[in-house]
């Protein structure tokens, strides 16, 4: 929800003519966790992940002794004030 709210705010600024986009793209973010127990704790307390998608934890059981790597793509946009 926070990502969608941020995207909406940026679009409102551009629509209002206050800023223009000069560059956009994606970067990769990697987060290493020690084992499945550490991932459980992280997913439980992270506002980004809020637990697992149904069935995903079961797929990770063979890797329970870790280390595990979470990789995700992060969208960014550079704005210029008009």
Secondary structure, DSSP 4 states (H G I P E B T S, - for coil): -HHHHHHHHHHHHHHTTSEEEEEEEEEEEEEEESSHHHHHHHHHH-TTT-S--TTHHHHHGGGTTS-EEEEEEEEEEEEEE-
